[in-house]
Amino acid sequence: MDHMSVRVIIDTDLSIDDAPALLLAMQSPELEIASIPTVSGNGPGDA
């Protein structure tokens, strides 16, 4: 069975809660990760 992958950009601050999700995404055959831009900390809620 052929399946198509979904191309995604994962925007993250790479905090401890994001690391497991990022690892799972990198191992998923359904996802093609196009980019992983990172920032330091969290932005304001109204940004």
C-alpha positions in Angstrom: 0.0 0.0 0.0 1.4 3.4 -1.0 0.8 6.4 1.2 1.7 10.0 0.7 3.5 11.9 3.4 2.4 15.3 4.6 5.0 18.0 4.4 5.1 20.0 7.6 7.0 22.9 9.3 7.3 22.3 13.1 7.6 25.7 14.9 8.9 25.1 18.4 10.8 26.6 21.3 12.4 23.1 21.9 11.4 23.1 25.6 11.2 19.8 27.4 7.6 19.1 26.4 8.4 19.6 22.7 11.3 17.2 22.5 9.3 13.9 22.7 6.7 15.2 20.1 9.6 16.2 17.8 11.2 12.8 18.1 7.9 11.1 17.3 7.3 13.4 14.3 10.8 12.6 13.0 10.2 8.9 13.1 6.7 9.1 11.5 6.5 7.8 7.9 3.4 9.9 7.4 5.3 13.2 7.9 8.0 14.9 5.8 9.6 17.6 7.9 10.5 20.5 5.7 11.8 22.8 8.4 12.2 23.1 12.2 12.6 26.8 13.1 13.4 27.4 16.8 13.1 30.3 19.2 14.1 30.9 22.8 11.2 30.9 25.3 7.6 31.7 24.7 6.1 34.7 23.1 3.3 36.8 24.4 -0.2 35.4 24.0 -1.3 38.2 21.7 1.6 37.9 19.3 
